[in-house]
Amino acid sequence: MSMKVKQPPIPEGYLRIGPAAERLSLSRQTIEYYLLLGVVEPCRIEGRHGRFFDDELLEQIKTVRALNKAGYTLRDIREMFLKQGEQ
């Protein structure tokens, strides 16, 4: 018999990947792919396991989607974000 440890609730303003994908009208697999390629980095919450998405990260994913639709590769987009983070 396994005992589940009850986790504290997710803080307000954060979503798990499923609800984040729904809000963005994207598939969960699309977001998983962005994470796999390192285009976006999920939020970590101390004391919680898993990947979480806040409004800022959702906006970043929208930007990635728009740039990709405009013809930029995901590699190019990742590099843009990395350079932006260095400034």
N, CA, C and O atoms as a DFTB+ gen file, in Angstrom:
348 C
 N C O
     1  1       0.845      -1.179       0.000
     2  2       0.000       0.000       0.000
     3  2       0.889       1.240       0.000
     4  3       1.688       1.437       0.915
     5  1       0.748       2.067      -1.017
     6  2       1.570       3.269      -1.094
     7  2       0.801       4.447      -0.513
     8  3      -0.415       4.564      -0.663
     9  1       1.539       5.294       0.140
    10  2       0.915       6.486       0.746
    11  2       1.333       7.700      -0.068
    12  3       2.520       7.930      -0.297
    13  1       0.364       8.458      -0.493
    14  2       0.663       9.679      -1.233
    15  2       0.913      10.802      -0.241
    16  3       0.169      10.986       0.723
    17  1       1.977      11.548      -0.502
    18  2       2.276      12.708       0.316
    19  2       1.522      13.883      -0.288
    20  3       1.669      14.182      -1.473
    21  1       0.727      14.538       0.518
    22  2      -0.055      15.667       0.013
    23  2       0.856      16.867      -0.192
    24  3       1.543      17.318       0.725
    25  1       0.843      17.367      -1.416
    26  2       1.652      18.533      -1.781
    27  2       0.869      19.800      -1.449
    28  3      -0.362      19.806      -1.495
    29  1       1.580      20.865      -1.116
    30  2       0.876      22.131      -0.915
    31  2       0.270      22.600      -2.233
    32  3       0.754      22.214      -3.297
    33  1      -0.767      23.417      -2.190
    34  2      -1.378      23.885      -3.440
    35  2      -0.402      24.713      -4.265
    36  3       0.541      25.305      -3.739
    37  1      -0.649      24.739      -5.561
    38  2       0.172      25.547      -6.457
    39  2      -0.128      27.011      -6.161
    40  3      -1.296      27.395      -6.095
    41  1       0.897      27.835      -5.982
    42  2       0.651      29.248      -5.699
    43  2      -0.159      29.914      -6.810
    44  3      -0.068      29.536      -7.978
    45  1      -0.938      30.895      -6.429
    46  2      -1.760      31.627      -7.386
    47  2      -0.872      32.256      -8.456
    48  3       0.207      32.773      -8.165
    49  1      -1.342      32.203      -9.685
    50  2      -0.591      32.785     -10.786
    51  2       0.276      31.796     -11.529
    52  3       0.912      32.157     -12.519
    53  1       0.319      30.547     -11.073
    54  2       1.106      29.505     -11.726
    55  2       0.190      28.412     -12.251
    56  3      -0.840      28.103     -11.654
    57  1       0.580      27.840     -13.370
    58  2      -0.174      26.752     -13.987
    59  2       0.752      25.587     -14.256
    60  3       1.958      25.767     -14.431
    61  1       0.192      24.399     -14.288
    62  2       0.927      23.239     -14.779
    63  2       0.851      23.269     -16.300
    64  3       0.158      24.111     -16.871
    65  1       1.558      22.357     -16.959
    66  2       1.680      22.395     -18.416
    67  2       0.338      22.210     -19.130
    68  3       0.083      22.886     -20.127
    69  1      -0.511      21.326     -18.652
    70  2      -1.798      21.088     -19.314
    71  2      -2.664      22.342     -19.383
    72  3      -3.072      22.745     -20.473
    73  1      -2.955      22.973     -18.227
    74  2      -3.733      24.205     -18.255
    75  2      -3.037      25.345     -19.014
    76  3      -3.704      26.174     -19.633
    77  1      -1.698      25.387     -18.966
    78  2      -0.964      26.415     -19.720
    79  2      -1.179      26.216     -21.213
    80  3      -1.416      27.179     -21.943
    81  1      -1.099      24.972     -21.670
    82  2      -1.315      24.672     -23.081
    83  2      -2.735      25.058     -23.501
    84  3      -2.939      25.622     -24.576
    85  1      -3.700      24.754     -22.657
    86  2      -5.086      25.120     -22.959
    87  2      -5.238      26.631     -23.085
    88  3      -5.878      27.125     -24.014
    89  1      -4.651      27.352     -22.154
    90  2      -4.761      28.812     -22.181
    91  2      -4.140      29.398     -23.449
    92  3      -4.626      30.397     -23.979
    93  1      -3.070      28.775     -23.928
    94  2      -2.367      29.260     -25.120
    95  2      -2.938      28.691     -26.419
    96  3      -2.507      29.073     -27.507
    97  1      -3.893      27.792     -26.307
    98  2      -4.454      27.095     -27.472
    99  2      -3.363      26.366     -28.257
   100  3      -3.366      26.352     -29.488
   101  1      -2.444      25.772     -27.528
   102  2      -1.372      24.957     -28.100
   103  2      -1.498      23.546     -27.554
   104  3      -2.163      23.314     -26.545
   105  1      -0.862      22.619     -28.222
   106  2      -0.838      21.264     -27.677
   107  2       0.226      21.197     -26.580
   108  3       1.195      21.955     -26.567
   109  1       0.007      20.280     -25.684
   110  2       0.994      20.041     -24.630
   111  2       2.325      19.637     -25.265
   112  3       3.391      20.004     -24.772
   113  1       2.254      18.876     -26.368
   114  2       3.459      18.414     -27.047
   115  2       4.279      19.581     -27.603
   116  3       5.508      19.530     -27.603
   117  1       3.607      20.622     -28.073
   118  2       4.331      21.796     -28.582
   119  2       5.141      22.432     -27.460
   120  3       6.312      22.764     -27.643
   121  1       4.522      22.600     -26.314
   122  2       5.230      23.197     -25.176
   123  2       6.353      22.270     -24.718
   124  3       7.452      22.732     -24.411
   125  1       6.083      20.972     -24.671
   126  2       7.124      19.994     -24.304
   127  2       8.321      20.110     -25.257
   128  3       9.470      20.020     -24.827
   129  1       8.049      20.306     -26.539
   130  2       9.114      20.433     -27.540
   131  2       9.930      21.698     -27.289
   132  3      11.158      21.661     -27.364
   133  1       9.274      22.806     -26.994
   134  2       9.980      24.050     -26.671
   135  2      10.877      23.850     -25.449
   136  3      12.001      24.351     -25.410
   137  1      10.377      23.119     -24.455
   138  2      11.168      22.842     -23.255
   139  2      12.364      21.955     -23.594
   140  3      13.480      22.203     -23.136
   141  1      12.127      20.931     -24.388
   142  2      13.184      19.999     -24.775
   143  2      14.321      20.715     -25.501
   144  3      15.493      20.427     -25.259
   145  1      13.979      21.638     -26.382
   146  2      14.984      22.374     -27.146
   147  2      15.625      23.508     -26.344
   148  3      16.599      24.112     -26.793
   149  1      15.089      23.794     -25.176
   150  2      15.645      24.871     -24.361
   151  2      15.221      26.255     -24.810
   152  3      15.860      27.249     -24.465
   153  1      14.137      26.323     -25.585
   154  2      13.645      27.617     -26.052
   155  2      13.015      28.377     -24.892
   156  3      13.150      29.598     -24.801
   157  1      12.331      27.666     -24.013
   158  2      11.755      28.262     -22.803
   159  2      12.147      27.403     -21.613
   160  3      12.433      26.214     -21.757
   161  1      12.156      28.007     -20.456
   162  2      12.534      27.329     -19.224
   163  2      11.381      27.476     -18.231
   164  3      10.972      28.597     -17.929
   165  1      10.849      26.355     -17.717
   166  2       9.727      26.450     -16.790
   167  2      10.147      27.050     -15.451
   168  3      11.326      27.061     -15.098
   169  1       9.169      27.540     -14.726
   170  2       9.415      28.073     -13.388
   171  2       9.545      26.913     -12.413
   172  3       8.914      25.870     -12.583
   173  1      10.348      27.099     -11.416
   174  2      10.467      26.123     -10.329
   175  2       9.920      26.792      -9.079
   176  3      10.148      27.979      -8.848
   177  1       9.202      26.028      -8.281
   178  2       8.640      26.545      -7.047
   179  2       9.250      25.743      -5.903
   180  3       9.173      24.515      -5.881
   181  1       9.850      26.443      -4.964
   182  2      10.502      25.779      -3.844
   183  2       9.503      24.906      -3.094
   184  3       8.392      25.331      -2.776
   185  1       9.921      23.690      -2.823
   186  2       9.073      22.761      -2.089
   187  2       8.072      22.018      -2.955
   188  3       7.292      21.211      -2.449
   189  1       8.084      22.280      -4.253
   190  2       7.152      21.625      -5.178
   191  2       7.959      20.933      -6.274
   192  3       9.016      21.410      -6.687
   193  1       7.449      19.826      -6.723
   194  2       8.066      19.125      -7.847
   195  2       7.248      19.412      -9.084
   196  3       6.024      19.516      -9.012
   197  1       7.907      19.540     -10.210
   198  2       7.204      19.743     -11.458
   199  2       7.584      21.048     -12.125
   200  3       8.419      21.812     -11.642
   201  1       6.941      21.267     -13.245
   202  2       7.196      22.471     -14.036
   203  2       5.960      23.346     -13.970
   204  3       4.830      22.873     -14.079
   205  1       6.202      24.622     -13.790
   206  2       5.100      25.558     -13.631
   207  2       5.274      26.723     -14.588
   208  3       6.391      27.057     -14.984
   209  1       4.175      27.328     -14.947
   210  2       4.150      28.391     -15.941
   211  2       3.416      29.589     -15.357
   212  3       2.287      29.468     -14.882
   213  1       4.076      30.758     -15.397
   214  2       3.430      31.988     -14.941
   215  2       3.099      32.842     -16.162
   216  3       3.406      32.465     -17.293
   217  1       2.469      33.997     -15.926
   218  2       2.048      34.854     -17.037
   219  2       3.219      35.297     -17.910
   220  3       3.088      35.374     -19.131
   221  1       4.355      35.585     -17.293
   222  2       5.535      36.010     -18.051
   223  2       6.002      34.904     -19.003
   224  3       6.347      35.172     -20.154
   225  1       6.009      33.679     -18.518
   226  2       6.428      32.556     -19.349
   227  2       5.405      32.285     -20.454
   228  3       5.781      31.925     -21.570
   229  1       4.125      32.454     -20.153
   230  2       3.102      32.277     -21.186
   231  2       3.290      33.305     -22.298
   232  3       3.121      32.983     -23.474
   233  1       3.638      34.535     -21.936
   234  2       3.903      35.565     -22.951
   235  2       5.133      35.210     -23.778
   236  3       5.162      35.442     -24.987
   237  1       6.141      34.652     -23.134
   238  2       7.342      34.245     -23.851
   239  2       7.003      33.141     -24.856
   240  3       7.513      33.149     -25.976
   241  1       6.158      32.205     -24.471
   242  2       5.749      31.134     -25.378
   243  2       4.963      31.705     -26.551
   244  3       5.131      31.254     -27.684
   245  1       4.110      32.688     -26.297
   246  2       3.377      33.352     -27.387
   247  2       4.358      34.008     -28.360
   248  3       4.168      33.952     -29.575
   249  1       5.396      34.624     -27.822
   250  2       6.415      35.263     -28.661
   251  2       7.146      34.224     -29.502
   252  3       7.383      34.433     -30.692
   253  1       7.504      33.100     -28.877
   254  2       8.170      32.023     -29.605
   255  2       7.296      31.564     -30.760
   256  3       7.773      31.395     -31.882
   257  1       6.037      31.367     -30.485
   258  2       5.097      30.898     -31.513
   259  2       5.003      31.893     -32.674
   260  3       5.028      31.504     -33.841
   261  1       4.893      33.183     -32.333
   262  2       4.785      34.220     -33.369
   263  2       6.053      34.294     -34.216
   264  3       5.978      34.388     -35.441
   265  1       7.219      34.252     -33.567
   266  2       8.484      34.300     -34.305
   267  2       8.652      33.075     -35.199
   268  3       9.126      33.183     -36.330
   269  1       8.264      31.922     -34.690
   270  2       8.368      30.695     -35.470
   271  2       7.451      30.747     -36.689
   272  3       7.835      30.327     -37.780
   273  1       6.250      31.260     -36.499
   274  2       5.315      31.403     -37.626
   275  2       5.831      32.420     -38.639
   276  3       5.517      32.330     -39.826
   277  1       6.627      33.396     -38.171
   278  2       7.185      34.417     -39.059
   279  2       8.408      33.912     -39.825
   280  3       8.950      34.621     -40.672
   281  1       8.839      32.687     -39.527
   282  2       9.927      32.109     -40.297
   283  2      11.217      31.864     -39.541
   284  3      12.143      31.270     -40.092
   285  1      11.306      32.301     -38.301
   286  2      12.511      32.039     -37.509
   287  2      12.512      30.586     -37.053
   288  3      11.465      30.032     -36.718
   289  1      13.696      29.971     -37.042
   290  2      13.785      28.605     -36.526
   291  2      13.792      28.659     -35.001
   292  3      14.101      29.690     -34.405
   293  1      13.449      27.543     -34.386
   294  2      13.469      27.497     -32.924
   295  2      14.888      27.677     -32.394
   296  3      15.073      28.229     -31.309
   297  1      15.878      27.226     -33.132
   298  2      17.279      27.434     -32.736
   299  2      17.604      28.927     -32.718
   300  3      18.229      29.422     -31.780
   301  1      17.167      29.650     -33.778
   302  2      17.386      31.102     -33.842
   303  2      16.695      31.811     -32.678
   304  3      17.257      32.718     -32.065
   305  1      15.483      31.388     -32.389
   306  2      14.710      32.008     -31.304
   307  2      15.402      31.780     -29.965
   308  3      15.504      32.695     -29.148
   309  1      15.877      30.556     -29.743
   310  2      16.595      30.256     -28.496
   311  2      17.820      31.152     -28.359
   312  3      18.085      31.692     -27.285
   313  1      18.565      31.306     -29.447
   314  2      19.755      32.160     -29.428
   315  2      19.388      33.614     -29.138
   316  3      20.098      34.299     -28.401
   317  1      18.278      34.087     -29.715
   318  2      17.818      35.465     -29.447
   319  2      17.546      35.649     -27.955
   320  3      17.951      36.648     -27.361
   321  1      16.858      34.681     -27.359
   322  2      16.527      34.780     -25.944
   323  2      17.779      34.703     -25.081
   324  3      17.884      35.399     -24.072
   325  1      18.739      33.850     -25.478
   326  2      19.985      33.744     -24.714
   327  2      20.757      35.064     -24.759
   328  3      21.267      35.521     -23.736
   329  1      20.843      35.672     -25.934
   330  2      21.541      36.960     -26.065
   331  2      20.828      38.044     -25.278
   332  3      21.469      38.889     -24.652
   333  1      19.513      38.021     -25.308
   334  2      18.724      39.001     -24.562
   335  2      18.982      38.864     -23.059
   336  3      19.056      39.863     -22.344
   337  1      19.118      37.630     -22.590
   338  2      19.375      37.383     -21.176
   339  2      20.751      37.811     -20.726
   340  3      20.964      38.066     -19.541
   341  1      21.694      37.895     -21.659
   342  2      23.054      38.313     -21.336
   343  2      23.176      39.814     -21.150
   344  3      24.125      40.288     -20.526
   345  1      22.227      40.564     -21.684
   346  2      22.299      42.038     -21.631
   347  2      21.834      42.559     -20.307
   348  3      21.828      43.770     -20.088
